[in-house]
Amino acid sequence: MAEAIFEVFRGDREGGQPATYRVPIAPGMVVLDALHHIQAHQAPDLAVRWNCKAGKCGSCSAEVNGRPRLTCKTRMDALPLDKPITVQPMKAFPVIKDLVTDVSWNYRVNKKIPPFEPRPGTDWKIYQEDVDRAQEFRKCIECFLCQDVCHVLREHEEMEQFAGPRFFVRVAALEMHPLDSKSRTRMLKEELGIGLCNITKCCTEVCPEEIHITDNAIIPLKERVVDEFYDPVLMLVRKIRGEK
């Protein structure tokens, strides 16, 4: 039976190093299967977060050969088996143990965003194209791979100034809902830091749900911020009214 060599990070927030394991390869196997084999036969204390094993819970996020992926959707036959397969925790978040990271910061950001707020006396009718536009963003499974690959969070650690692509997707789902009455544009500019995004599309590339994060969420939200705060006519109107 064919084997693959895995180099899996072992450690915690104090530090760690890769440990080497040999895993037999079976047809249809994914990386999460290999991690389970390691747990069952070689390292029962290996910490791995997972739940559905169907690519819908977002729990099993890790970095396989340096790329943020869902381990349950990363097929072994799609990886080069002639050299070791590296599996590491997401780099944008603190390590708890082995492949498990502390993603609680994301939920603190989520609490800042005002929820859906319909207009008083709303007629609950909506065009299908409006449903389709907002529905794309609701496919997000909160795997946080887009957060992990974002250089503003991963390399510059701007956690206090920047919400990250996952939450621009959430804001887009609310702002583009035709029955929502709440404006979150000032929050995007002043609290969520959308101006720090330089639209490299790295978040779109790793999204397992194939959400067009950059083109359909971030860029339209940036345009709303520009229209509201940098349009010269609106700036003049606000100045005349004494508004900030």
C-alpha positions in Angstrom: 0.0 0.0 0.0 1.2 3.5 -0.9 2.3 5.8 1.9 2.5 9.5 2.4 4.9 11.3 4.7 3.2 14.0 6.8 5.0 16.8 8.8 2.4 18.0 11.2 2.9 20.9 13.6 3.0 19.8 17.3 3.1 22.5 20.0 1.1 25.3 21.6 1.3 29.1 22.0 4.7 28.8 23.6 6.2 27.2 20.4 6.5 23.8 18.7 7.9 22.0 15.7 6.8 19.6 13.0 6.5 15.9 13.8 6.9 13.3 11.0 4.3 10.5 10.4 3.8 7.9 7.7 0.2 7.3 6.7 -1.1 4.6 4.3 -3.0 6.1 1.4 -6.4 4.7 0.3 -8.6 5.8 -2.7 -10.7 8.9 -2.1 -8.7 9.8 1.0 -8.6 13.5 2.2 -6.1 15.1 4.5 -8.5 15.0 7.5 -8.6 11.2 7.0 -4.8 11.1 7.3 -4.9 13.2 10.5 -7.5 10.9 12.0 -5.2 7.9 11.1 -2.4 9.6 12.9 -4.6 10.2 16.0 -5.8 6.6 15.9 -2.4 4.8 15.4 0.5 7.1 16.2 -0.4 10.3 18.2 -3.7 10.0 20.2 -3.0 13.4 21.7 -2.9 15.3 18.4 -5.3 18.2 18.6 -7.4 18.7 15.4 -10.6 20.6 15.2 -13.3 19.1 12.9 -17.1 18.4 12.9 -19.1 17.6 9.8 -16.3 16.2 7.4 -18.5 17.5 4.6 -17.1 20.9 3.9 -20.0 22.8 5.5 -19.0 23.5 9.2 -15.7 25.3 8.5 -14.1 23.7 11.6 -11.1 21.8 10.0 -9.3 24.8 8.6 -5.5 24.5 8.5 -2.6 25.2 6.2 -1.7 22.3 3.9 1.6 22.7 2.0 1.5 26.4 3.0 -2.0 27.1 1.6 -5.1 27.7 3.8 -7.5 24.9 3.2 -10.3 22.8 4.6 -8.6 19.5 5.4 -11.8 17.6 4.7 -11.9 18.9 1.2 -8.2 18.5 0.4 -7.9 15.2 -1.5 -4.7 13.3 -1.2 -4.6 12.5 -4.9 -4.4 16.2 -5.6 -1.2 16.6 -3.6 2.3 15.8 -4.6 3.1 12.6 -2.7 6.8 12.4 -3.6 7.7 14.8 -0.8 6.4 15.4 2.7 3.0 17.0 3.1 3.1 19.8 5.7 0.1 20.5 7.9 0.2 23.6 10.1 -2.3 25.7 12.0 -3.7 28.9 10.6 -1.0 31.5 11.0 -3.3 34.5 11.5 -4.5 33.3 14.9 -2.9 32.2 18.2 -2.2 28.5 18.5 -4.0 26.7 21.3 -2.6 23.2 20.6 -1.2 21.6 17.5 -3.6 22.4 14.6 -6.2 24.1 16.8 -6.1 27.9 16.9 -8.0 30.5 18.9 -10.4 32.2 16.5 -12.5 33.9 19.3 -11.4 37.4 18.0 -13.6 36.9 15.0 -16.7 36.5 17.2 -15.8 39.7 19.1 -15.7 41.6 15.7 -19.0 40.0 14.8 -20.7 41.5 17.8 -19.9 45.0 16.7 -21.9 44.8 13.5 -25.5 46.0 13.8 -28.0 43.3 12.8 -30.6 43.5 10.1 -33.1 46.3 10.7 -36.1 46.6 8.5 -37.9 49.9 7.9 -41.1 50.5 9.8 -44.1 49.2 7.9 -41.9 47.3 5.5 -43.8 45.5 2.7 -42.1 42.1 2.7 -41.8 41.7 -1.0 -38.4 41.4 -2.7 -37.2 40.8 -6.3 -35.5 37.6 -7.1 -32.3 39.3 -8.3 -32.1 41.1 -4.9 -32.4 37.7 -3.2 -29.7 36.2 -5.4 -27.3 39.1 -4.7 -27.5 38.8 -0.9 -27.8 35.0 -0.9 -24.2 34.5 -2.2 -22.8 36.0 1.0 -24.9 33.8 3.2 -23.1 30.7 1.9 -20.2 31.7 4.3 -19.4 28.8 6.6 -17.0 30.8 8.8 -14.0 28.6 8.2 -11.9 31.9 8.5 -9.6 30.8 5.7 -10.1 34.3 4.1 -9.1 35.8 7.4 -6.1 33.6 7.6 -4.8 34.4 4.2 -5.4 38.2 4.4 -2.0 39.9 4.7 -3.5 42.8 6.8 -4.3 40.3 9.5 -1.7 37.6 8.8 1.4 39.7 8.4 0.6 43.1 9.8 -1.6 41.9 12.7 -4.0 44.9 12.4 -6.7 43.2 14.5 -7.8 46.4 16.2 -8.2 48.4 13.0 -9.3 45.8 10.5 -12.3 43.4 10.5 -11.1 41.2 7.6 -12.9 39.8 4.6 -15.3 37.5 6.4 -17.0 40.5 8.1 -17.0 42.6 4.9 -19.0 39.7 3.5 -21.4 39.8 6.5 -21.8 43.6 6.1 -22.4 43.2 2.4 -25.2 40.7 3.1 -26.8 43.3 5.3 -26.1 46.5 3.3 -27.3 44.9 0.0 -30.5 43.6 1.4 -33.2 45.9 -0.1 -35.3 45.8 3.1 -32.6 46.7 5.5 -32.6 50.3 6.8 -29.4 50.5 8.8 -26.3 52.2 7.3 -23.0 50.7 8.3 -20.9 52.8 6.0 -19.3 54.9 8.7 -18.5 51.8 10.7 -16.8 50.3 7.6 -14.6 53.4 7.3 -13.9 54.2 11.0 -14.1 50.9 12.9 -13.8 48.0 10.4 -11.0 49.5 8.4 -12.1 48.6 4.9 -9.6 51.2 3.5 -6.7 48.9 4.6 -7.8 46.3 2.1 -5.8 46.6 -1.2 -8.0 44.0 -3.1 -5.4 41.4 -3.9 -8.2 38.8 -4.1 -6.3 36.3 -2.0 -9.4 35.9 0.2 -11.5 35.0 -2.9 -8.9 32.4 -4.0 -9.1 30.3 -0.8 -12.9 30.5 -0.2 -14.3 26.9 -0.2 -17.8 28.3 -1.0 -16.5 30.2 -4.0 -17.9 33.5 -2.8 -16.7 36.4 -4.9 -15.5 38.2 -1.8 -13.5 40.9 -3.5 -15.6 41.7 -6.5 -19.1 41.3 -5.0 -18.5 42.4 -1.4 -15.4 44.4 -0.7 -15.3 46.6 -3.8 -19.0 47.6 -3.7 -18.6 48.4 0.0 -15.5 50.5 -0.8 -17.5 52.4 -3.4 -20.2 53.1 -0.8 -17.6 54.6 1.5 -16.1 56.7 -1.3 -19.5 58.0 -2.4 -20.6 58.9 1.2 -17.4 60.4 2.5 -15.2 61.5 -0.4 -17.7 62.7 -3.0 -17.0 66.5 -3.3 -20.6 67.5 -3.8 -21.7 65.5 -0.7 -18.8 66.9 1.2 -19.9 70.4 0.4 -23.5 69.7 1.4 -22.3 68.3 4.7 -20.1 71.3 5.3 -23.0 73.7 4.6 -25.2 71.7 7.0 -22.4 71.6 9.6 -22.2 67.8 9.5 -19.1 65.8 10.0 
